[in-house]
Amino acid sequence: MTYHLWSIGCQMNEADALRAAALLESAGLRPVAQARDADLLLLNTCVVRQQAEDKIYSRLTHVEELKRARPGRMVVLMGCLVGRNPREWPALRERFPFVDLLLSPSDITPLRAFLHQNGCLPPSEAGPEDLLPPPLPESRTGKTVVAHLPVVLGCSHACTYCVIPYRRGGEHSRPSADILAEAAALAANGVRELILLGQIVDRYGLDRPGELNLAGLLRRVAAVPGIRRVRFLTSHPRWITAELIEAVASTPGLCPYFELPVQAGSDAVLSAMRRGYTVAGYEQLVAQIRQAIPRAGLSTDIIVGFPGETSDQFQETMALMRRIDPDMIRIAKYSPRPLTWSARHLPDDIPETEKERRRVALETQLRSRLTAKNTPLLGQTVQILVERIEKNGRRHGRTPDFKPVFVDGSNAVPGDLISVRISWAGPFSLIADAS
């Protein structure tokens, strides 16, 4: 039997999809590139933005046609569109009657039972409900250099615009013993870089008395044999500690990189978002990180067009970005999400044309500043971890501070750490020659 996986969304979604694929392949299904050729279709969904949700509905229309053409084809829908509230599922089943199984985010236990019921998994292999899938799908084993490792599931912070707590449920940390065992299994299967994931990853362990905190967990993961690099995301400015910064500064293998969303450069907008910090507090944290780790990479997120955001407040965001000079900004236009406080209480009063204007203005500023920031790297030697080989033979990897690099003239294989000399510097990527 065959399966086809379609997945969109965040890194947590990528990790969920990989785990589901590993279970499918352990049951004997093999992946195919085209949905029309598959016996089982698995769709992993995201609803954090309206644009992502619209893509799902378009894809489901296509899947319905495939199911009609072959009624025996199995369809599994998972992720944030499904959510964790079973009371919503009857409406989903009514709207999409061709879907055979609904899976909550990060919960593939029902998939094991479904495979067993449909004859894909022999009874002797059905196992207990908490049986973990292999660390990687067989088709990816030995070919995956960088893997995402969820450590905190769900979120309890409830920013006014964010749908994640409603779709993924409350925050809970995984036991460190399970995380370390999975890290070792991934390393044994060829993974060389691990990215620890959480909606607010800095809060790892706070809900488990006696458990490691994130700094302690990072040190332990970085010591796993075979693992050469460790990163973590996404951080929240309110929860990064001096101990965490010190751990990144002093632990071999922990990459000097922080993904630190600010969302806005106006205190009034931050208050309306219920982010829990001020612009001054954010800048102080960035200064603290850079004092401890002078070459730390920093990326951030900005939402433009939040309800009530004035032109002057947007200019405050532009000014903040000039002051902190991040290495990347992920820019999103505000879109109201069902159930969130902002959708229920704040009018979406910024026209779409103005949201787009602000997005373009911020992106244009980012492009200009990154061009100037990366130009001094010309001629410098940097270390990258080779992640893959492009079709043209170039090696692709990243620096410790997360800059993407394409390498000419190298015979390195994925998983190698190599030193390269930068020959071209653009705003969003670098080109290098093998040293």
PyMOL commands that set and color helices and strands:
alter all, ss='L'
color gray80, all
select helices_A, chain A and resi 11-26+35-37+50-69+86-95+109-117+123-126+164-168+176-188+201-203+214-222+242-250+267-273+279-292+311-324+341-345+352-377
alter helices_A, ss='H'
color red, helices_A
select strands_A, chain A and resi 2-7+30-31+40-45+74-79+101-103+146-150+152-153+172-173+193-197+229-233+257-259+297-304+328-333+381-389+395-398+404-408+417-425+430-434
alter strands_A, ss='S'
color yellow, strands_A
deselect
rebuild
show_as cartoon
